[in-house]
């Protein structure tokens, strides 16, 4: 996907139920840009590419 999309529009397109939206973790950088929607996808700007020099790994675990 190219361009920007509101988080609410993303959730609507993914058909995420209202009660689940509050439970989905959102990784945001210091500039307030969304880097990753937990369990769905990373932002295109932050995907690993041939030009990537540093990588930070985040894992999502479901607590029981």
N, CA, C and O atoms as a DFTB+ gen file, in Angstrom:
256 C
 N C O
     1  1       0.836      -1.179       0.000
     2  2       0.000       0.000       0.000
     3  2       0.878       1.238       0.000
     4  3       1.842       1.309       0.763
     5  1       0.572       2.190      -0.820
     6  2       1.301       3.449      -0.878
     7  2       0.451       4.537      -0.248
     8  3      -0.775       4.438      -0.217
     9  1       1.111       5.584       0.258
    10  2       0.373       6.691       0.843
    11  2       0.058       6.446       2.311
    12  3       0.560       5.513       2.939
    13  1      -0.807       7.335       2.838
    14  2      -1.174       7.248       4.252
    15  2      -2.628       6.848       4.376
    16  3      -3.436       7.084       3.478
    17  1      -2.946       6.239       5.504
    18  2      -4.317       5.831       5.785
    19  2      -4.547       6.030       7.281
    20  3      -3.666       5.744       8.092
    21  1      -5.711       6.512       7.637
    22  2      -6.053       6.658       9.047
    23  2      -6.131       5.279       9.685
    24  3      -6.521       4.300       9.049
    25  1      -5.751       5.228      10.959
    26  2      -5.801       3.969      11.682
    27  2      -7.236       3.447      11.724
    28  3      -7.458       2.246      11.572
    29  1      -8.193       4.320      11.925
    30  2      -9.596       3.888      11.964
    31  2     -10.026       3.285      10.628
    32  3     -10.762       2.299      10.601
    33  1      -9.570       3.872       9.519
    34  2      -9.892       3.324       8.195
    35  2      -9.238       1.958       7.990
    36  3      -9.831       1.059       7.395
    37  1      -8.012       1.815       8.488
    38  2      -7.325       0.526       8.392
    39  2      -8.126      -0.546       9.116
    40  3      -8.346      -1.630       8.576
    41  1      -8.569      -0.246      10.348
    42  2      -9.347      -1.206      11.119
    43  2     -10.669      -1.545      10.429
    44  3     -11.095      -2.700      10.446
    45  1     -11.310      -0.565       9.833
    46  2     -12.563      -0.811       9.120
    47  2     -12.318      -1.720       7.925
    48  3     -13.073      -2.667       7.703
    49  1     -11.270      -1.445       7.154
    50  2     -10.946      -2.271       5.977
    51  2     -10.585      -3.703       6.368
    52  3     -10.851      -4.645       5.621
    53  1      -9.979      -3.856       7.539
    54  2      -9.603      -5.186       8.024
    55  2     -10.756      -5.868       8.754
    56  3     -10.641      -7.019       9.176
    57  1     -11.870      -5.145       8.897
    58  2     -13.066      -5.666       9.576
    59  2     -12.769      -6.079      11.020
    60  3     -13.210      -7.131      11.482
    61  1     -12.011      -5.228      11.722
    62  2     -11.690      -5.472      13.120
    63  2     -12.883      -5.026      13.967
    64  3     -13.304      -3.873      13.873
    65  1     -13.429      -5.912      14.786
    66  2     -14.557      -5.541      15.642
    67  2     -14.166      -4.443      16.636
    68  3     -13.015      -4.362      17.064
    69  1     -15.122      -3.614      16.990
    70  2     -14.888      -2.489      17.884
    71  2     -14.240      -2.917      19.199
    72  3     -13.324      -2.251      19.682
    73  1     -14.704      -4.019      19.780
    74  2     -14.179      -4.451      21.073
    75  2     -12.705      -4.897      20.993
    76  3     -12.014      -4.903      22.012
    77  1     -12.220      -5.268      19.805
    78  2     -10.828      -5.716      19.656
    79  2      -9.871      -4.555      19.429
    80  3      -8.681      -4.672      19.722
    81  1     -10.366      -3.452      18.918
    82  2      -9.490      -2.323      18.574
    83  2      -8.665      -1.830      19.752
    84  3      -7.500      -1.468      19.588
    85  1      -9.260      -1.816      20.934
    86  2      -8.546      -1.327      22.120
    87  2      -7.464      -2.291      22.586
    88  3      -6.577      -1.899      23.344
    89  1      -7.521      -3.525      22.154
    90  2      -6.553      -4.528      22.594
    91  2      -5.375      -4.697      21.639
    92  3      -4.419      -5.397      21.972
    93  1      -5.418      -4.078      20.468
    94  2      -4.360      -4.237      19.471
    95  2      -3.219      -3.274      19.794
    96  3      -3.435      -2.064      19.866
    97  1      -1.998      -3.802      19.990
    98  2      -0.865      -2.922      20.293
    99  2      -0.422      -2.143      19.055
   100  3      -0.384      -2.670      17.943
   101  1      -0.090      -0.883      19.284
   102  2       0.387      -0.001      18.214
   103  2       1.773       0.487      18.620
   104  3       1.934       1.087      19.683
   105  1       2.777       0.233      17.779
   106  2       4.140       0.699      18.042
   107  2       4.317       2.043      17.334
   108  3       4.152       2.149      16.119
   109  1       4.657       3.069      18.126
   110  2       4.777       4.436      17.608
   111  2       6.181       4.943      17.905
   112  3       6.717       4.697      18.986
   113  1       6.786       5.658      16.937
   114  2       8.125       6.201      17.175
   115  2       8.030       7.544      17.913
   116  3       6.934       7.997      18.240
   117  1       9.157       8.162      18.168
   118  2       9.210       9.425      18.902
   119  2       8.555      10.584      18.187
   120  3       8.233      11.592      18.817
   121  1       8.348      10.469      16.887
   122  2       7.693      11.524      16.105
   123  2       6.183      11.325      16.021
   124  3       5.484      12.109      15.379
   125  1       5.685      10.278      16.670
   126  2       4.252      10.002      16.638
   127  2       3.798       9.227      15.408
   128  3       2.598       9.100      15.166
   129  1       4.745       8.707      14.627
   130  2       4.408       7.920      13.436
   131  2       4.200       6.462      13.822
   132  3       4.989       5.898      14.581
   133  1       3.148       5.856      13.306
   134  2       2.888       4.448      13.576
   135  2       3.886       3.612      12.788
   136  3       3.991       3.738      11.568
   137  1       4.622       2.755      13.499
   138  2       5.614       1.893      12.865
   139  2       5.068       0.497      12.610
   140  3       5.441      -0.162      11.640
   141  1       4.160       0.044      13.515
   142  2       3.678      -1.330      13.416
   143  2       2.329      -1.447      14.091
   144  3       2.127      -0.932      15.191
   145  1       1.422      -2.115      13.441
   146  2       0.137      -2.453      14.037
   147  2       0.254      -3.925      14.418
   148  3       0.236      -4.804      13.557
   149  1       0.374      -4.177      15.707
   150  2       0.646      -5.515      16.220
   151  2      -0.322      -6.559      15.706
   152  3      -1.537      -6.425      15.843
   153  1       0.237      -7.606      15.111
   154  2      -0.570      -8.694      14.596
   155  2      -1.069      -8.468      13.181
   156  3      -1.684      -9.357      12.592
   157  1      -0.811      -7.282      12.625
   158  2      -1.279      -6.993      11.269
   159  2      -0.122      -6.723      10.319
   160  3       0.210      -7.577       9.497
   161  1       0.503      -5.541      10.417
   162  2       1.594      -5.272       9.480
   163  2       2.406      -4.063       9.928
   164  3       1.913      -3.212      10.669
   165  1       3.665      -3.995       9.468
   166  2       4.464      -2.800       9.724
   167  2       4.168      -1.735       8.668
   168  3       3.651      -2.038       7.593
   169  1       4.498      -0.506       8.987
   170  2       4.400       0.581       8.017
   171  2       5.460       0.344       6.943
   172  3       6.555      -0.132       7.245
   173  1       5.144       0.669       5.706
   174  2       6.084       0.461       4.581
   175  2       7.420       1.164       4.817
   176  3       8.463       0.659       4.403
   177  1       7.400       2.319       5.477
   178  2       8.627       3.091       5.702
   179  2       9.593       2.385       6.638
   180  3      10.781       2.706       6.661
   181  1       9.095       1.425       7.413
   182  2       9.929       0.767       8.415
   183  2      10.199      -0.700       8.111
   184  3      10.728      -1.418       8.960
   185  1       9.851      -1.147       6.935
   186  2      10.140      -2.534       6.555
   187  2      11.623      -2.685       6.256
   188  3      12.274      -1.738       5.814
   189  1      12.152      -3.873       6.498
   190  2      13.560      -4.160       6.218
   191  2      13.750      -4.247       4.707
   192  3      12.987      -4.911       4.007
   193  1      14.790      -3.558       4.216
   194  2      15.090      -3.558       2.782
   195  2      16.592      -3.758       2.584
   196  3      17.333      -3.947       3.549
   197  1      17.028      -3.716       1.338
   198  2      18.457      -3.859       1.041
   199  2      19.268      -2.704       1.620
   200  3      20.469      -2.852       1.849
   201  1      18.636      -1.559       1.861
   202  2      19.324      -0.381       2.383
   203  2      19.313      -0.314       3.912
   204  3      19.874       0.619       4.486
   205  1      18.696      -1.268       4.570
   206  2      18.587      -1.268       6.030
   207  2      19.955      -1.499       6.665
   208  3      20.692      -2.405       6.274
   209  1      20.283      -0.660       7.654
   210  2      21.568      -0.781       8.340
   211  2      21.416      -1.320       9.757
   212  3      22.304      -2.010      10.258
   213  1      20.293      -1.008      10.405
   214  2      20.049      -1.475      11.770
   215  2      18.648      -2.050      11.858
   216  3      17.726      -1.582      11.190
   217  1      18.499      -3.071      12.689
   218  2      17.204      -3.723      12.856
   219  2      16.921      -3.892      14.345
   220  3      17.798      -4.290      15.112
   221  1      15.697      -3.590      14.742
   222  2      15.228      -3.876      16.087
   223  2      14.087      -4.873      15.945
   224  3      13.194      -4.680      15.120
   225  1      14.109      -5.914      16.726
   226  2      13.079      -6.947      16.621
   227  2      12.091      -6.791      17.773
   228  3      12.483      -6.750      18.939
   229  1      10.815      -6.705      17.434
   230  2       9.741      -6.667      18.408
   231  2       8.905      -7.918      18.207
   232  3       8.563      -8.273      17.079
   233  1       8.582      -8.579      19.299
   234  2       7.742      -9.768      19.224
   235  2       6.475      -9.543      20.021
   236  3       6.477      -8.866      21.050
   237  1       5.407     -10.114      19.536
   238  2       4.108      -9.981      20.183
   239  2       3.709     -11.332      20.748
   240  3       3.612     -12.315      20.013
   241  1       3.479     -11.383      22.055
   242  2       3.083     -12.617      22.708
   243  2       1.718     -12.417      23.346
   244  3       1.435     -11.356      23.903
   245  1       0.883     -13.427      23.265
   246  2      -0.420     -13.379      23.912
   247  2      -0.251     -13.941      25.316
   248  3       0.225     -15.062      25.496
   249  1      -0.649     -13.147      26.311
   250  2      -0.567     -13.602      27.684
   251  2      -1.809     -14.405      28.021
   252  3      -2.920     -14.054      27.626
   253  1      -1.605     -15.491      28.758
   254  2      -2.762     -16.323      29.126
   255  2      -3.147     -16.117      30.554
   256  3      -4.098     -16.735      31.032
